[in-house]
């Protein structure tokens, strides 16, 4: 398996320019691949339950990531804002999967506004990312197939004067259109 990345010029260019990356989540592959191809360190926002996964969770607990208790919604968001501001001030980008979980190839989940709310709270831009990872490493599958994984970084979306819901609709529209373009066979009826 190999990968092809396009759109890196859309990422913030300054060492301390913070951003919130919002990526389609189809596979475990995005979790491993994105830190390898991004020019800045990333802080994932993830559900606290992952900390209890042997080895993987233990390693995540030792990193400067943002884990949340999804059962405590307002408390969880306040933690995301506080920690998100802190890591972005240090030049780390926050990355979130707006659908919340891995979505099967050819499907669309419900996009949640946590990432755009964070952008509006911090004044940072959102950068949408589309992938076709499930084409070669499907959700909940151990077996992988050869091929090229495409990662497309979309244009920055400014949070200035924006509402989170409206902003997320723009993110969702871009990600879903680009994902269909990357993997049209998955969306044929």
N, C-alpha and C positions, 0 to 999 in steps of 0.2 A: 504494500500500500504506500502511495506517495501522496503529496498534497501540492496544490497550486493556490497561491494567495494573490488576490487582486484588491486594489483599493487602499493599500497602506498609506498612500498620500492623503487620505481622508482623516487620518488620526491626528490628534493635536501634536504639534511639533516641539513645543518647549519642554524643558526638563521638568518643570513644576506645573505644567498645564494638566489639570485634572480632567477626567472624563468618566462617564458611565457607559460601559459597553453593554449592549443588550443583544444577546445572541439566541438564535433558534437552537433548541436543545432536542436533538434526535437520538443521541448516542452518548456513550461514555467518552467517545473520541474527542469531543469538543473540550471536555474537562482537561484532558491531557495535552491536546494539540495547541490550544490558544496560548498558554504560558510560553510555549516554545517559539511561537512566531511573532509575538508582540514585542515591540521595542522597549516597553516599560514593564515593571513588575505589576502583577495583578492581585487584587484581593477579591476573592469570590464571596458572594453572599449566599449562604447555604443553610439548609435546615439542620438544626441542632442534632437530630437523630443520627446524622451521618458520623458524628463523633464516636458513636458506639460500634461502628464497623471495625472489626479487628484489623490492625495494621494501617489500613487506609485512614480510618477515623482518627487513630492515634497520631498519625503524621499530620493530619489536617489541624488537630488541636495545637500542635507545636508551631504552626505558621500564623502569620498575622492576617487572619481572615476574619470575616464577619459572620458568625453563626447566630441564628435566630430561633426562637421558640415560636413557631407559627400559631400556636394556640393562644398566644398573648399578642394579638395584632398591633395595638397601639404602642405597647411597650417594645415590641419587635421593631417597628418602624423608627421609633425614637433612637433605638440602638444603631440601626442602619445609618441614620443621619449623623449621629455623633461620631461613630467610627468611620463612616464614609468621609466626612470632613477631615478627620485626622489623617487618614491614609492618603487622601488626595493632596493634602498640604505637603506631604513627603514625596510627591511625585508618583504615587502608586495609583493605578486606575482601578476603579470598582467594576466588577463584571457580574452581571445577573442574567438569569434565564427567565424572561418575562412570562413564559407559559408555566413556570414553576416546576416542571418535571419533564422527563424525556417523553417526547410525542412520537408515535409511530410514523414511519415514512408515509408521505402522502396525506397526512392529517394536520389539522390546526387545532391547537389548544386555546384556552381562554387566556388572553393577554392581561396580566395584572399590572397596575400602575405604579408599583413600588419604585421601579427604576426612574420613571419620569417624575414621580414625586420627589425623589432624591435630587434629581437634576434641578427641579424648580426650587427646592429648599437651599441648594448650594450654589446656584447660578452657573453650574457646569453644563456642558453640552452632552447630548446622548449620541452615541455612535452605534447604528444598527449593524448587525452582522448576520449574514445568511450562510448556510452550509448545506452540504448534501451528504453528511457523514453516514446517515442510515442506509445509504445505497450500498455501502461496503462494510459497515459494522452496525447491523440493526439493533434497535432497542431490545434490551434483555437477551441478547444473543452472544454466545461465546465465540462462535465461528465468524471469521471475517473473510471477505472476498477481495481479491486483488482489484486494483483500480486507482483512480485519482480522486482524492477528496478535494472539493472546491470550497474555499473560504473567501467570501466577498465582503469587504468592509465598505459600508455605505457612507454617504456624506454625513458630516456632523449636523445635528439638529439642535439649534440654539434653544435654551430654556428661557431666554429673556422674554418676559411678558406673556408667557404661555401658561396654559392650564394643563395639569397632568393627563387628564382624560383625552383631551384633544391631541396632545403630543403623542400619547401612546397609540392613538389611531393612525397617526402618520408612521410611527415605527412599525406597527403591525402590517400596514399596507405595504411598506417597502420590503420588509423581511419576507412576507408571504409571496409577493410578486417575484422577488429574486429567487426564492427557494423553488418555485414552480419553473422558473427559467433554467435553473441548475439541474433539475431532475424532473423533466416533463412527463416521463414514463410513469412516475409514481402517482400522478394526478389524473391519469386517463380513466374514464368511467368504464 
